[in-house]
Amino acid sequence: MIDTLDFFEPQALETPNILREEAGKLYERCLTEGNTASLGAFIEQQLTQTPPPLELLYEISDDLHQRLVGLRRYYFDVRDNLIQTFWKNYQADIVPLTPLEQMNRFHLVSVAALIGAIGRPLPQEENVLLNKIIQTALDMGAQLQRDIDLTVQLQNMLADWLAAFQISTARQSQQWYAPTIEQISEFLQ
């Protein structure tokens, strides 16, 4: 007979999907707060469990990777939309100011340099509007780059913890064998 009380134990309710959803919420909190503390503490808590839920941690790592891909795609789209706006409306090529090789620096281009790429003065109203469009794109790019950097930091942190755990586990298992100096000396004789 199944003991129904065991099903309602707190650990039984913390299924991997619930924990994964919690990790997703904590990731969003990290982005909002601009630091890794929330998700970092969650991951550390998971690593202290015996045994740690490695499958969950690998899923979180995959989720972070997917988010990183999405953020980078969105960052590229913001840059590309600004390039297209300049080309369609002013026949101005701003690609040299925002080269693909320096993609992560797109948001650092100055508004004045971008306006200067047009090569002619604009009417005041159009200049004000274009300044707002550029500043919005640059601000969005800056926020996206901060999110990208934070996501990379979280992803690296998790990868480091998982690698350290794997090394520790390997050393504790009987498969790990580190001979002593005496044993090496005997072998060489």
N, CA, C and O of each residue as an XYZ file, in Angstrom:
756
protein
N       0.839     -1.184      0.000
C       0.000      0.000      0.000
C       0.891      1.257      0.000
O       1.887      1.325      0.720
N       0.521      2.222     -0.801
C       1.281      3.469     -0.892
C       0.937      4.361      0.287
O      -0.232      4.584      0.600
N       1.967      4.861      0.928
C       1.764      5.783      2.032
C       1.510      7.170      1.458
O       2.435      7.816      0.965
N       0.264      7.631      1.517
C      -0.107      8.918      0.915
C       0.534     10.091      1.619
O       0.660     11.161      1.023
N       0.945      9.933      2.866
C       1.577     11.042      3.572
C       2.936     11.375      2.970
O       3.344     12.536      2.950
N       3.644     10.343      2.474
C       4.946     10.597      1.859
C       4.815     11.485      0.632
O       5.705     12.286      0.346
N       3.711     11.350     -0.093
C       3.524     12.143     -1.302
C       3.453     13.629     -0.983
O       3.832     14.467     -1.802
N       2.971     13.947      0.198
C       2.801     15.351      0.554
C       3.965     15.915      1.351
O       3.864     17.010      1.906
N       5.060     15.186      1.415
C       6.263     15.718      2.035
C       6.762     16.891      1.194
O       6.601     16.868     -0.026
N       7.359     17.914      1.802
C       7.839     19.069      1.032
C       8.796     18.686     -0.094
O       8.731     19.262     -1.180
N       9.694     17.712      0.153
C      10.632     17.333     -0.895
C       9.911     16.697     -2.080
O      10.328     16.880     -3.224
N       8.839     15.954     -1.824
C       8.104     15.304     -2.906
C       7.418     16.331     -3.796
O       7.231     16.100     -4.991
N       7.045     17.461     -3.215
C       6.369     18.490     -4.001
C       7.332     19.298     -4.855
O       6.917     19.929     -5.827
N       8.614     19.287     -4.505
C       9.612     20.051     -5.257
C      10.096     19.235     -6.446
O      11.222     18.737     -6.467
N       9.231     19.113     -7.416
C       9.612     18.360     -8.608
C      10.580     19.184     -9.426
O      10.655     20.403     -9.271
N      11.332     18.511    -10.310
C      12.271     19.260    -11.146
C      11.616     20.384    -11.955
O      12.233     21.430    -12.159
N      10.395     20.187    -12.412
C       9.734     21.242    -13.189
C       9.449     22.470    -12.337
O       9.609     23.600    -12.798
N       9.033     22.254    -11.111
C       8.762     23.385    -10.216
C      10.072     24.111     -9.911
O      10.124     25.341     -9.907
N      11.121     23.342     -9.657
C      12.422     23.948     -9.377
C      12.960     24.674    -10.608
O      13.582     25.730    -10.487
N      12.726     24.119    -11.767
C      13.172     24.766    -13.006
C      12.420     26.077    -13.224
O      13.007     27.075    -13.640
N      11.119     26.066    -12.942
C      10.338     27.299    -13.042
C      10.835     28.330    -12.040
O      10.933     29.516    -12.354
N      11.147     27.875    -10.844
C      11.682     28.777     -9.816
C      13.011     29.379    -10.283
O      13.263     30.568    -10.091
N      13.845     28.555    -10.890
C      15.125     29.048    -11.412
C      14.881     30.113    -12.479
O      15.602     31.109    -12.541
N      13.870     29.904    -13.315
C      13.529     30.888    -14.345
C      13.102     32.216    -13.735
O      13.484     33.281    -14.220
N      12.319     32.149    -12.685
C      11.888     33.367    -11.998
C      13.070     34.075    -11.338
O      13.170     35.302    -11.362
N      13.951     33.289    -10.757
C      15.131     33.875    -10.117
C      16.068     34.495    -11.150
O      16.716     35.506    -10.881
N      16.137     33.887    -12.327
C      16.940     34.465    -13.414
C      16.379     35.836    -13.795
O      17.130     36.798    -13.954
N      15.075     35.916    -13.937
C      14.439     37.201    -14.262
C      14.724     38.228    -13.168
O      14.944     39.407    -13.447
N      14.717     37.767    -11.932
C      15.022     38.662    -10.809
C      16.470     39.158    -10.904
O      16.751     40.325    -10.631
N      17.379     38.268    -11.291
C      18.781     38.655    -11.474
C      18.893     39.750    -12.527
O      19.630     40.719    -12.344
N      18.162     39.596    -13.632
C      18.200     40.609    -14.689
C      17.665     41.939    -14.179
O      18.225     42.996    -14.470
N      16.584     41.882    -13.422
C      15.976     43.099    -12.892
C      16.913     43.798    -11.902
O      17.065     45.019    -11.932
N      17.538     43.003    -11.025
C      18.409     43.574     -9.993
C      19.818     43.861    -10.510
O      20.569     44.615     -9.891
N      20.171     43.259    -11.638
C      21.490     43.495    -12.211
C      22.618     42.766    -11.518
O      23.770     43.197    -11.581
N      22.296     41.647    -10.847
C      23.346     40.841    -10.204
C      22.944     39.372    -10.228
O      21.805     39.035    -10.549
N      23.886     38.507     -9.887
C      23.669     37.066     -9.972
C      23.234     36.432     -8.652
O      23.098     35.211     -8.571
N      23.019     37.231     -7.635
C      22.809     36.703     -6.278
C      21.639     35.723     -6.179
O      21.799     34.652     -5.593
N      20.491     36.044     -6.721
C      19.295     35.208     -6.534
C      19.469     33.812     -7.112
O      19.293     32.819     -6.407
N      19.812     33.733     -8.382
C      19.968     32.424     -9.017
C      21.221     31.728     -8.498
O      21.237     30.504     -8.369
N      22.265     32.487     -8.199
C      23.480     31.894     -7.640
C      23.206     31.176     -6.333
O      23.693     30.064     -6.126
N      22.440     31.789     -5.450
C      22.096     31.173     -4.162
C      21.245     29.920     -4.375
O      21.420     28.917     -3.682
N      20.327     29.987     -5.332
C      19.472     28.834     -5.648
C      20.326     27.659     -6.121
O      20.130     26.528     -5.676
N      21.257     27.924     -7.008
C      22.118     26.865     -7.551
C      22.992     26.286     -6.439
O      23.151     25.068     -6.348
N      23.555     27.142     -5.600
C      24.362     26.661     -4.476
C      23.537     25.764     -3.563
O      24.022     24.745     -3.072
N      22.289     26.153     -3.342
C      21.400     25.347     -2.501
C      21.183     23.968     -3.129
O      21.167     22.963     -2.419
N      21.018     23.915     -4.431
C      20.817     22.640     -5.111
C      22.071     21.764     -5.019
O      21.972     20.546     -4.870
N      23.242     22.384     -5.108
C      24.497     21.631     -5.056
C      24.765     21.038     -3.679
O      25.512     20.067     -3.563
N      24.168     21.606     -2.635
C      24.396     21.082     -1.289
C      23.519     19.886     -0.969
O      23.712     19.242      0.062
N      22.563     19.575     -1.828
C      21.692     18.428     -1.585
C      22.446     17.134     -1.845
O      23.394     17.101     -2.630
N      22.020     16.080     -1.186
C      22.642     14.776     -1.373
C      21.607     13.818     -1.929
O      20.636     13.506     -1.239
N      21.775     13.355     -3.112
C      22.705     13.819     -4.145
C      22.153     15.087     -4.794
O      20.944     15.318     -4.775
N      23.012     15.888     -5.355
C      22.529     17.100     -6.026
C      21.746     16.739     -7.282
O      22.068     15.756     -7.950
N      20.735     17.515     -7.607
C      19.919     17.232     -8.799
C      20.646     17.684    -10.072
O      20.342     18.735    -10.636
N      21.605     16.874    -10.508
C      22.438     17.266    -11.642
C      21.625     17.478    -12.916
O      21.904     18.393    -13.692
N      20.624     16.633    -13.128
C      19.801     16.801    -14.334
C      19.130     18.174    -14.332
O      19.081     18.842    -15.365
N      18.619     18.591    -13.190
C      18.006     19.917    -13.063
C      19.028     21.003    -13.363
O      18.728     21.956    -14.081
N      20.231     20.866    -12.819
C      21.253     21.886    -13.034
C      21.674     21.954    -14.501
O      21.940     23.038    -15.018
N      21.735     20.814    -15.167
C      22.043     20.830    -16.601
C      20.901     21.459    -17.394
O      21.145     22.156    -18.379
N      19.666     21.222    -16.978
C      18.518     21.859    -17.641
C      18.555     23.369    -17.452
O      18.262     24.121    -18.382
N      18.911     23.813    -16.261
C      19.038     25.254    -16.010
C      20.138     25.829    -16.887
O      19.991     26.920    -17.437
N      21.233     25.102    -17.019
C      22.324     25.545    -17.892
C      21.839     25.670    -19.338
O      22.165     26.639    -20.024
N      21.068     24.697    -19.793
C      20.503     24.764    -21.146
C      19.552     25.956    -21.283
O      19.554     26.644    -22.303
N      18.744     26.193    -20.253
C      17.829     27.339    -20.284
C      18.607     28.651    -20.391
O      18.229     29.545    -21.147
N      19.683     28.756    -19.637
C      20.511     29.964    -19.702
C      21.112     30.132    -21.094
O      21.187     31.244    -21.619
N      21.535     29.023    -21.683
C      22.090     29.093    -23.037
C      21.035     29.581    -24.034
O      21.323     30.417    -24.890
N      19.826     29.059    -23.918
C      18.746     29.492    -24.819
C      18.429     30.967    -24.627
O      18.196     31.690    -25.596
N      18.421     31.409    -23.382
C      18.178     32.834    -23.117
C      19.286     33.690    -23.707
O      19.025     34.763    -24.253
N      20.517     33.219    -23.598
C      21.657     33.950    -24.151
C      21.549     34.074    -25.664
O      21.807     35.138    -26.226
N      21.172     33.000    -26.311
C      20.981     33.038    -27.764
C      19.894     34.051    -28.123
O      20.058     34.833    -29.059
N      18.794     34.037    -27.387
C      17.704     34.982    -27.637
C      18.118     36.429    -27.414
O      17.775     37.306    -28.208
N      18.849     36.679    -26.344
C      19.314     38.041    -26.057
C      20.255     38.542    -27.148
O      20.159     39.688    -27.587
N      21.155     37.680    -27.574
C      22.087     38.085    -28.639
C      21.357     38.335    -29.956
O      21.704     39.255    -30.697
N      20.363     37.531    -30.241
C      19.571     37.728    -31.454
C      18.832     39.071    -31.381
O      18.798     39.821    -32.356
N      18.249     39.361    -30.233
C      17.513     40.612    -30.064
C      18.457     41.811    -30.180
O      18.113     42.819    -30.795
N      19.643     41.696    -29.589
C      20.651     42.753    -29.675
C      21.018     43.001    -31.140
O      21.095     44.148    -31.580
N      21.242     41.921    -31.890
C      21.550     42.037    -33.313
C      20.398     42.711    -34.055
O      20.622     43.566    -34.911
N      19.166     42.326    -33.725
C      17.991     42.914    -34.384
C      17.878     44.411    -34.119
O      17.521     45.172    -35.019
N      18.177     44.841    -32.893
C      18.137     46.277    -32.572
C      19.140     47.019    -33.442
O      18.821     48.056    -34.025
N      20.345     46.487    -33.526
C      21.389     47.086    -34.374
C      20.950     47.086    -35.837
O      21.058     48.103    -36.522
N      20.456     45.945    -36.311
C      20.048     45.817    -37.707
C      18.897     46.764    -38.052
O      18.886     47.351    -39.134
N      17.939     46.917    -37.155
C      16.821     47.833    -37.398
C      17.303     49.274    -37.537
O      16.790     50.024    -38.367
N      18.281     49.659    -36.733
C      18.815     51.016    -36.830
C      19.559     51.193    -38.157
O      19.438     52.229    -38.811
N      20.320     50.185    -38.544
C      21.020     50.231    -39.831
C      20.017     50.379    -40.968
O      20.210     51.193    -41.871
N      18.946     49.591    -40.922
C      17.914     49.646    -41.966
C      17.199     51.002    -41.981
O      16.890     51.528    -43.051
N      16.940     51.561    -40.815
C      16.302     52.882    -40.730
C      17.159     53.937    -41.418
O      16.654     54.750    -42.193
N      18.446     53.919    -41.134
C      19.351     54.888    -41.756
C      19.422     54.681    -43.269
O      19.421     55.648    -44.030
N      19.482     53.439    -43.697
C      19.609     53.183    -45.125
C      18.329     53.552    -45.882
O      18.390     54.205    -46.923
N      17.182     53.138    -45.361
C      15.905     53.395    -46.050
C      15.547     54.878    -46.075
O      15.074     55.388    -47.091
N      15.772     55.567    -44.963
C      15.333     56.958    -44.864
C      16.365     57.986    -45.327
O      16.003     59.083    -45.752
N      17.657     57.630    -45.243
C      18.681     58.633    -45.535
C      19.759     58.137    -46.498
O      20.684     58.877    -46.832
N      19.642     56.902    -46.937
C      20.659     56.283    -47.790
C      22.046     56.421    -47.157
O      23.044     56.617    -47.851
N      22.086     56.317    -45.862
C      23.337     56.433    -45.096
C      23.722     55.055    -44.567
O      22.908     54.351    -43.969
N      24.968     54.692    -44.798
C      25.499     53.408    -44.337
C      26.213     53.621    -43.003
O      27.283     54.228    -42.950
N      25.608     53.115    -41.930
C      26.222     53.263    -40.611
C      26.942     51.988    -40.174
O      27.416     51.899    -39.041
N      27.025     51.007    -41.066
C      27.711     49.759    -40.720
C      29.149     50.005    -40.284
O      29.599     49.372    -39.329
N      29.900     50.903    -40.944
C      31.274     51.142    -40.466
C      31.328     51.649    -39.019
O      32.333     51.456    -38.334
N      30.263     52.289    -38.555
C      30.229     52.766    -37.171
C      29.814     51.660    -36.198
O      30.078     51.747    -34.999
N      29.167     50.630    -36.722
C      28.669     49.529    -35.900
C      29.088     48.191    -36.514
O      28.225     47.372    -36.831
N      30.388     47.951    -36.688
C      30.825     46.735    -37.386
C      30.432     45.466    -36.633
O      30.385     45.430    -35.403
N      30.159     44.454    -37.401
C      29.742     43.180    -36.836
C      30.810     42.586    -35.918
O      30.484     41.925    -34.932
N      32.083     42.820    -36.236
C      33.167     42.292    -35.396
C      33.144     42.885    -33.991
O      33.667     42.287    -33.051
N      32.541     44.050    -33.853
C      32.456     44.710    -32.553
C      30.994     44.815    -32.117
O      30.559     45.816    -31.547
N      30.273     43.765    -32.402
C      28.840     43.744    -32.159
C      28.471     44.131    -30.726
O      27.512     44.872    -30.513
N      29.219     43.640    -29.755
C      28.871     43.905    -28.361
C      29.143     45.349    -27.944
O      28.917     45.714    -26.790
N      29.621     46.163    -28.868
C      29.902     47.573    -28.581
C      28.961     48.514    -29.345
O      29.126     49.733    -29.297
N      27.994     47.955    -30.034
C      27.056     48.762    -30.824
C      26.434     49.878    -29.997
O      26.321     51.007    -30.475
N      26.037     49.590    -28.787
C      25.342     50.569    -27.944
C      26.247     51.709    -27.477
O      25.769     52.675    -26.882
N      27.551     51.602    -27.742
C      28.493     52.638    -27.321
C      28.741     53.702    -28.392
O      29.445     54.680    -28.140
N      28.170     53.518    -29.577
C      28.342     54.502    -30.653
C      27.625     55.792    -30.250
O      26.544     55.748    -29.663
N      28.217     56.916    -30.561
C      27.597     58.183    -30.167
C      26.474     58.571    -31.134
O      26.515     58.263    -32.324
N      25.492     59.243    -30.591
C      24.379     59.744    -31.393
C      24.907     60.700    -32.463
O      24.475     60.651    -33.615
N      25.835     61.563    -32.082
C      26.388     62.546    -33.014
C      27.078     61.860    -34.203
O      26.940     62.305    -35.342
N      27.815     60.784    -33.935
C      28.495     60.069    -35.024
C      27.480     59.459    -35.980
O      27.675     59.478    -37.195
N      26.405     58.923    -35.435
C      25.370     58.329    -36.282
C      24.670     59.396    -37.119
O      24.461     59.207    -38.317
N      24.309     60.509    -36.497
C      23.668     61.617    -37.229
C      24.628     62.141    -38.297
O      24.209     62.465    -39.408
N      25.909     62.223    -37.960
C      26.913     62.714    -38.902
C      27.043     61.833    -40.136
O      27.464     62.305    -41.192
N      26.685     60.558    -40.015
C      26.785     59.635    -41.149
C      25.809     59.999    -42.272
O      25.968     59.559    -43.411
N      24.813     60.795    -41.944
C      23.831     61.200    -42.963
C      24.488     62.157    -43.957
O      24.166     62.138    -45.145
N      25.394     62.981    -43.480
C      26.162     63.847    -44.366
C      25.468     65.129    -44.781
O      25.975     65.865    -45.627
N      24.345     65.398    -44.210
C      23.641     66.646    -44.519
C      22.796     67.028    -43.303
O      22.402     66.168    -42.515
N      22.523     68.318    -43.161
C      21.686     68.741    -42.025
C      20.228     68.300    -42.234
O      19.739     68.216    -43.361
N      19.567     68.026    -41.131
C      18.162     67.629    -41.161
C      17.306     68.750    -40.588
O      17.782     69.542    -39.775
N      16.048     68.821    -41.006
C      15.134     69.789    -40.370
C      15.046     69.487    -38.867
O      15.189     68.340    -38.445
N      14.815     70.513    -38.085
C      14.822     70.410    -36.615
C      13.911     69.287    -36.108
O      14.333     68.491    -35.270
N      12.676     69.211    -36.601
C      11.735     68.192    -36.126
C      12.243     66.786    -36.431
O      12.157     65.886    -35.595
N      12.770     66.613    -37.632
C      13.285     65.307    -38.026
C      14.533     64.952    -37.218
O      14.724     63.794    -36.847
N      15.364     65.927    -36.952
C      16.559     65.717    -36.152
C      16.199     65.274    -34.736
O      16.823     64.361    -34.196
N      15.200     65.914    -34.134
C      14.756     65.559    -32.782
C      14.213     64.127    -32.775
O      14.539     63.339    -31.887
N      13.388     63.796    -33.765
C      12.809     62.466    -33.850
C      13.902     61.406    -34.042
O      13.889     60.370    -33.378
N      14.838     61.668    -34.945
C      15.911     60.717    -35.198
C      16.792     60.547    -33.959
O      17.232     59.436    -33.663
N      17.051     61.626    -33.241
C      17.808     61.530    -31.988
C      17.110     60.606    -30.997
O      17.764     59.801    -30.333
N      15.790     60.715    -30.894
C      15.030     59.856    -29.978
C      15.093     58.398    -30.423
O      15.262     57.501    -29.598
N      14.959     58.166    -31.709
C      15.032     56.796    -32.236
C      16.397     56.187    -31.941
O      16.497     55.050    -31.479
N      17.446     56.960    -32.215
C      18.814     56.469    -31.973
C      19.029     56.213    -30.490
O      19.541     55.160    -30.110
N      18.647     57.161    -29.655
C      18.879     57.007    -28.213
C      18.115     55.814    -27.669
O      18.629     55.091    -26.815
N      16.903     55.595    -28.144
C      16.124     54.429    -27.714
C      16.830     53.140    -28.104
O      16.921     52.213    -27.299
N      17.333     53.075    -29.338
C      18.050     51.882    -29.794
C      19.320     51.662    -28.981
O      19.620     50.531    -28.597
N      20.066     52.726    -28.716
C      21.303     52.593    -27.950
C      21.024     52.193    -26.495
O      21.746     51.377    -25.922
N      19.985     52.769    -25.913
C      19.605     52.402    -24.544
C      19.179     50.931    -24.483
O      19.558     50.205    -23.565
N      18.391     50.504    -25.466
C      17.955     49.121    -25.513
C      19.164     48.196    -25.690
O      19.258     47.148    -25.051
N      20.086     48.602    -26.569
C      21.303     47.821    -26.766
C      22.129     47.717    -25.495
O      22.673     46.656    -25.191
N      22.227     48.818    -24.749
C      22.991     48.814    -23.499
C      22.352     47.863    -22.482
O      23.054     47.108    -21.809
N      21.020     47.901    -22.373
C      20.329     46.999    -21.447
C      20.511     45.547    -21.870
O      20.764     44.676    -21.039
N      20.383     45.298    -23.156
C      20.574     43.935    -23.650
C      21.995     43.448    -23.395
O      22.191     42.289    -23.029
N      22.979     44.307    -23.582
C      24.368     43.904    -23.338
C      24.582     43.598    -21.862
O      25.308     42.662    -21.528
N      23.961     44.373    -20.971
C      24.065     44.063    -19.533
C      23.437     42.701    -19.242
O      23.989     41.909    -18.477
N      22.284     42.431    -19.852
C      21.626     41.139    -19.662
C      22.464     39.997    -20.233
O      22.540     38.921    -19.641
N      23.086     40.232    -21.373
C      23.962     39.227    -21.980
C      25.140     38.940    -21.049
O      25.455     37.781    -20.780
N      25.780     39.986    -20.564
C      26.932     39.812    -19.676
C      26.554     39.057    -18.405
O      27.293     38.180    -17.957
N      25.413     39.394    -17.828
C      24.959     38.738    -16.609
C      24.631     37.269    -16.885
O      24.945     36.401    -16.071
N      24.007     36.989    -18.017
C      23.657     35.616    -18.370
C      24.919     34.789    -18.595
O      24.993     33.637    -18.169
N      25.900     35.368    -19.255
C      27.182     34.673    -19.451
C      27.818     34.392    -18.097
O      28.342     33.300    -17.875
N      27.779     35.353    -17.199
C      28.350     35.170    -15.862
C      27.648     34.022    -15.126
O      28.310     33.182    -14.516
N      26.325     33.985    -15.182
C      25.572     32.899    -14.539
C      25.892     31.553    -15.185
O      26.085     30.551    -14.496
N      25.944     31.544    -16.492
C      26.234     30.316    -17.223
C      27.637     29.796    -16.869
O      27.813     28.598    -16.648
N      28.617     30.678    -16.814
C      29.975     30.276    -16.442
C      30.042     29.798    -14.995
O      30.736     28.830    -14.684
N      29.318     30.483    -14.115
C      29.290     30.098    -12.711
C      28.738     28.680    -12.567
O      29.307     27.858    -11.848
N      27.647     28.404    -13.241
C      27.031     27.088    -13.169
C      27.946     26.031    -13.782
O      28.084     24.939    -13.232
N      28.562     26.342    -14.898
C      29.488     25.394    -15.537
C      30.667     25.090    -14.611
O      31.093     23.940    -14.506
N      31.191     26.111    -13.945
C      32.306     25.907    -13.010
C      31.883     25.011    -11.846
O      32.619     24.104    -11.456
N      30.696     25.267    -11.295
C      30.218     24.453    -10.176
C      30.008     23.005    -10.612
O      30.381     22.077     -9.894
N      29.417     22.815    -11.775
C      29.180     21.455    -12.254
C      30.506     20.734    -12.509
O      30.644     19.555    -12.182
N      31.466     21.429    -13.084
C      32.777     20.820    -13.329
C      33.450     20.459    -12.008
O      34.017     19.375    -11.871
N      33.388     21.359    -11.051
C      33.995     21.097     -9.740
C      33.317     19.906     -9.069
O      33.986     19.072     -8.459
N      32.006     19.826     -9.179
C      31.288     18.705     -8.587
C      31.688     17.396     -9.267
O      31.878     16.382     -8.596
N      31.814     17.415    -10.569
C      32.208     16.204    -11.291
C      33.614     15.765    -10.902
O      33.862     14.572    -10.726
N      34.524     16.700    -10.768
C      35.893     16.376    -10.356
C      35.893     15.803     -8.948
O      36.557     14.802     -8.677
N      35.152     16.434     -8.062
C      35.068     15.969     -6.682
C      34.487     14.561     -6.625
O      34.986     13.708     -5.890
N      33.450     14.322     -7.389
C      32.820     13.001     -7.430
C      33.783     11.961     -7.986
O      33.866     10.847     -7.470
N      34.504     12.321     -9.030
C      35.463     11.393     -9.619
C      36.571     11.050     -8.625
O      36.997      9.898     -8.541
N      37.030     12.030     -7.886
C      38.089     11.782     -6.906
C      37.608     10.892     -5.767
O      38.376     10.101     -5.220
N      36.344     11.025     -5.417
C      35.802     10.234     -4.314
C      35.466      8.813     -4.748
O      35.390      7.910     -3.915
N      35.269      8.615     -6.025
C      34.921      7.276     -6.497
C      36.166      6.403     -6.543
O      37.287      6.907     -6.473
N      35.971      5.120     -6.657
C      37.110      4.211     -6.718
C      37.773      4.233     -8.083
O      38.846      3.656     -8.256
N      37.154      4.885     -9.050
C      37.741      4.966    -10.380
C      38.918      5.933    -10.400
O      39.774      5.841    -11.280
N      38.975      6.838     -9.466
C      40.049      7.833     -9.427
C      41.229      7.213     -8.695
O      41.101      6.712     -7.578
N      42.354      7.257     -9.338
C      43.537      6.674     -8.726
C      44.700      7.616     -8.935
O      45.105      7.872    -10.070
N      45.239      8.132     -7.847
C      46.404      9.008     -7.917
C      47.528      8.308     -7.155
O      47.509      8.272     -5.925
N      48.506      7.751     -7.872
C      49.583      7.018     -7.196
C      50.463      7.957     -6.376
O      50.631      9.134     -6.695
N      51.006      7.396     -5.329
C      51.934      8.162     -4.490
C      53.305      8.169     -5.155
O      53.543      7.422     -6.104
N      54.189      8.998     -4.666
C      55.552      9.069     -5.200
C      56.255      7.727     -5.023
O      56.991      7.284     -5.905
N      56.026      7.081     -3.880
C      56.634      5.776     -3.640
C      56.166      4.750     -4.664
O      56.969      3.960     -5.162
N      54.888      4.754     -4.978
C      54.366      3.805     -5.950
C      54.939      4.072     -7.347
O      55.224      3.135     -8.093
N      55.104      5.323     -7.688
C      55.697      5.666     -8.987
C      57.139      5.210     -9.024
O      57.588      4.655    -10.027
N      57.876      5.437     -7.939
C      59.266      5.012     -7.862
C      59.403      3.514     -8.013
O      60.275      3.039     -8.740
N      58.547      2.761     -7.330
C      58.568      1.307     -7.439
C      58.278      0.849     -8.857
O      58.904     -0.084     -9.360
N      57.341      1.499     -9.483
C      56.958      1.132    -10.850
C      58.106      1.385    -11.824
O      58.320      0.599    -12.747
N      58.838      2.463    -11.629
C      59.915      2.820    -12.523
C      61.164      1.942    -12.344
O      62.016      1.916    -13.232
N      61.290      1.237    -11.241
C      62.468      0.396    -10.986
C      62.395     -0.914    -11.668
O      63.313     -1.725    -11.546
